[in-house]
Amino acid sequence: MLQIFMSVSIKKDRVNIAVSKEVADLLANTAEELGMTQYALANQILEVGLELIREGYGVAQIREIAKFYKVMTELESVPVPGRLLDRLIVEMYRENPEVVARAWCEAGRMLAAYIKAVFGGLEEAVKLVPHVARVVPARRFEVKTENGEFLMDTIGVGYSLESVQATASAVKCLLEELNYEVKEVVTAPGILRVKATKK
């Protein structure tokens, strides 16, 4: 074990905290890369981490939320109010449903390529679902992958049938790109259920 010093009050009082050598080395290297002192970096990390934990987040959740944020940033995701997106899809669907289906299918394939590159497979990516569910405008958003079977069960995803069908196109293409065979798709306004099996 190694000892590192950290601030515990505005009077600059210090206390010894024991951490593993690996953590101490990582702290030292990261602080050097950022041009900070280990003292300053350790205080910032602890302050932010403790604040999130006091708000009810677990350490594993904090890590997964950060990973989810990274995914959204890398995919250039833009937050759009759900009702606005739904209305745009409905209007586009009236003009050309094939174009909408193709666009969403392409988005599904793009996400599948990202999942392969970053997570290696769908099983690892699905671990983010509990955190995705917090930001998806759905009353229920469940995704499971077990023993080569995939199940997606959502309620409140989209306000119109057109919106749900567009999402279904994306999910189907994503699954096909990840070597799954879609067995069942159920769509209704606000409801999407997809079952698939690994090929």
Backbone torsions as a table, in degrees:
resi	resn	phi	psi	omega
1	MET	NA	147.3	177.3
2	LEU	-117.7	153.8	178.5
3	GLN	-103.6	133.8	171.7
4	ILE	-124.9	154.0	-177.1
5	PHE	-103.2	138.8	-179.4
6	MET	-139.8	151.7	178.5
7	SER	-76.1	136.7	175.7
8	VAL	-124.2	0.6	176.6
9	SER	-158.8	166.8	-178.9
10	ILE	-70.4	-12.7	178.3
11	LYS	-85.6	7.4	179.0
12	LYS	64.7	25.9	171.4
13	ASP	-63.6	151.3	-178.9
14	ARG	-128.0	155.2	176.8
15	VAL	-140.4	145.5	177.0
16	ASN	-80.0	133.6	174.2
17	ILE	-127.3	128.2	-179.0
18	ALA	-85.6	132.7	174.4
19	VAL	-135.1	163.7	179.2
20	SER	-69.1	158.4	179.7
21	LYS	-60.1	-38.6	-179.8
22	GLU	-60.9	-43.1	179.6
23	VAL	-67.3	-42.3	179.7
24	ALA	-62.7	-41.5	178.3
25	ASP	-64.8	-43.3	179.5
26	LEU	-63.4	-40.6	177.5
27	LEU	-62.1	-45.2	-179.0
28	ALA	-62.3	-47.0	-178.5
29	ASN	-65.3	-42.9	-179.0
30	THR	-66.3	-42.9	178.5
31	ALA	-60.0	-42.1	179.6
32	GLU	-64.1	-43.8	178.8
33	GLU	-61.1	-35.9	-178.3
34	LEU	-87.2	-5.8	-178.1
35	GLY	70.0	34.4	-179.2
36	MET	-119.8	164.3	170.9
37	THR	-81.8	155.3	176.6
38	GLN	-61.4	-36.6	179.4
39	TYR	-58.1	-49.9	-177.8
40	ALA	-66.5	-43.8	-178.5
41	LEU	-65.5	-44.3	179.5
42	ALA	-60.9	-41.3	178.7
43	ASN	-63.4	-43.1	179.9
44	GLN	-63.8	-45.0	-179.7
45	ILE	-61.3	-46.7	-179.2
46	LEU	-66.1	-40.7	-179.6
47	GLU	-60.5	-49.3	-179.2
48	VAL	-66.1	-47.1	-178.9
49	GLY	-59.8	-46.2	-179.1
50	LEU	-66.6	-36.1	177.8
51	GLU	-62.3	-44.0	179.4
52	LEU	-66.6	-40.5	178.7
53	ILE	-63.7	-39.2	178.4
54	ARG	-67.2	-23.5	176.6
55	GLU	-84.0	-0.2	174.3
56	GLY	107.3	2.4	179.0
57	TYR	-87.5	141.0	173.6
58	GLY	-86.7	164.6	-179.2
59	VAL	-60.3	-42.9	179.2
60	ALA	-62.8	-38.9	178.9
61	GLN	-63.2	-42.4	-179.3
62	ILE	-60.1	-43.4	179.6
63	ARG	-63.4	-44.6	-177.8
64	GLU	-69.7	-35.6	177.5
65	ILE	-65.0	-40.9	177.6
66	ALA	-63.1	-39.8	178.6
67	LYS	-65.4	-41.5	178.8
68	PHE	-62.6	-42.0	178.2
69	TYR	-61.5	-41.1	178.3
70	LYS	-61.9	-43.7	178.6
71	VAL	-60.7	-48.2	-178.5
72	MET	-62.0	-37.3	178.9
73	THR	-68.1	-45.2	-178.3
74	GLU	-67.2	-29.0	177.8
75	LEU	-86.3	3.0	-179.7
76	GLU	54.8	41.6	179.5
77	SER	-71.8	140.9	-180.0
78	VAL	-120.6	125.4	178.4
79	PRO	-68.5	125.8	179.9
80	VAL	-130.3	134.7	177.1
81	PRO	-55.7	134.6	-175.9
82	GLY	-54.8	-42.7	-177.9
83	ARG	-67.4	-34.4	177.6
84	LEU	-66.6	-46.9	179.2
85	LEU	-60.5	-43.1	179.7
86	ASP	-59.8	-44.8	-178.5
87	ARG	-64.4	-41.0	178.2
88	LEU	-62.1	-42.7	179.3
89	ILE	-63.0	-44.9	179.9
90	VAL	-59.4	-44.9	-179.2
91	GLU	-64.9	-42.6	179.0
92	MET	-67.1	-37.3	180.0
93	TYR	-62.1	-38.3	179.5
94	ARG	-63.2	-36.3	-178.3
95	GLU	-77.2	-44.9	-175.9
96	ASN	-161.0	89.5	-177.7
97	PRO	-62.0	-31.3	-179.5
98	GLU	-65.6	-40.2	179.5
99	VAL	-63.9	-42.1	179.0
100	VAL	-62.3	-47.0	-178.9
101	ALA	-61.2	-41.6	179.6
102	ARG	-65.1	-42.4	-179.2
103	ALA	-62.6	-43.6	-179.3
104	TRP	-72.6	-33.5	175.5
105	CYS	-62.7	-44.0	178.5
106	GLU	-60.8	-40.2	178.0
107	ALA	-63.6	-39.8	177.6
108	GLY	-62.9	-41.9	178.9
109	ARG	-66.5	-38.7	178.3
110	MET	-62.8	-43.1	178.5
111	LEU	-65.1	-37.7	177.7
112	ALA	-62.2	-42.4	178.7
113	ALA	-62.5	-39.6	178.5
114	TYR	-65.4	-43.2	179.4
115	ILE	-59.9	-43.3	178.3
116	LYS	-61.2	-45.8	-175.5
117	ALA	-69.2	-40.7	-173.0
118	VAL	-94.0	-41.5	-174.2
119	PHE	-104.6	-18.3	-178.7
120	GLY	87.6	-24.7	-179.8
121	GLY	-178.6	171.6	-176.0
122	LEU	-66.4	-34.4	-176.1
123	GLU	-59.4	-41.6	178.9
124	GLU	-71.6	-39.8	-178.5
125	ALA	-64.2	-33.9	-177.4
126	VAL	-63.4	-20.2	178.3
127	LYS	-63.5	-19.0	178.2
128	LEU	-81.4	-13.1	-173.3
129	VAL	-53.7	-44.1	179.1
130	PRO	-56.5	-31.1	-179.5
131	HIS	-83.7	-34.5	175.5
132	VAL	-63.3	-38.9	-177.9
133	ALA	-58.8	-26.2	-179.7
134	ARG	-72.6	-24.1	-176.6
135	VAL	-110.2	-10.2	177.9
136	VAL	-81.8	131.0	-179.8
137	PRO	-74.8	70.2	-179.5
138	ALA	-137.4	145.8	177.4
139	ARG	-74.2	-33.2	175.2
140	ARG	-139.0	132.2	-179.9
141	PHE	-142.2	95.6	-176.8
142	GLU	-120.6	132.5	175.9
143	VAL	-135.3	129.2	-179.9
144	LYS	-131.7	142.1	171.6
145	THR	-132.1	113.8	-180.0
146	GLU	-143.2	133.1	176.3
147	ASN	50.5	43.1	177.3
148	GLY	77.1	9.8	179.1
149	GLU	-114.0	142.4	-179.4
150	PHE	-119.3	134.9	175.5
151	LEU	-138.0	125.4	174.6
152	MET	-119.2	126.4	-177.6
153	ASP	-134.2	110.1	-176.9
154	THR	-129.4	145.2	173.7
155	ILE	-132.5	131.4	179.9
156	GLY	88.8	17.0	177.8
157	VAL	-95.3	99.4	-175.3
158	GLY	90.5	150.2	-177.9
159	TYR	-101.5	-13.9	-176.2
160	SER	-126.9	162.7	176.6
161	LEU	-64.2	-37.9	-179.8
162	GLU	-60.4	-42.4	179.7
163	SER	-64.0	-42.4	179.3
164	VAL	-65.8	-40.8	179.2
165	GLN	-65.2	-35.7	176.4
166	ALA	-64.1	-45.1	178.0
167	THR	-62.9	-39.9	178.4
168	ALA	-60.0	-39.9	177.7
169	SER	-60.4	-43.5	179.5
170	ALA	-63.6	-44.7	-178.4
171	VAL	-64.7	-44.1	-179.9
172	LYS	-60.4	-45.9	-179.2
173	CYS	-68.1	-36.7	176.2
174	LEU	-60.4	-47.8	-177.8
175	LEU	-65.2	-42.2	179.4
176	GLU	-62.2	-39.3	179.6
177	GLU	-67.0	-27.3	179.6
178	LEU	-95.6	17.0	174.7
179	ASN	68.9	38.9	172.7
180	TYR	-111.3	148.6	175.6
181	GLU	-105.5	120.3	-178.4
182	VAL	-74.8	125.7	-177.1
183	LYS	-102.6	-31.6	-176.1
184	GLU	-153.4	135.6	174.4
185	VAL	-133.2	123.2	177.2
186	VAL	-117.2	122.9	178.5
187	THR	-126.3	141.3	173.9
188	ALA	-157.1	162.1	179.4
189	PRO	-51.7	116.0	178.4
190	GLY	82.2	0.0	-176.1
191	ILE	-127.5	131.4	174.8
192	LEU	-141.4	126.5	177.8
193	ARG	-132.0	127.1	-178.5
194	VAL	-132.1	131.6	174.4
195	LYS	-120.3	139.6	178.8
196	ALA	-151.6	160.1	177.3
197	THR	-128.1	149.6	179.0
198	LYS	-68.9	135.1	179.7
199	LYS	-74.6	NA	NA
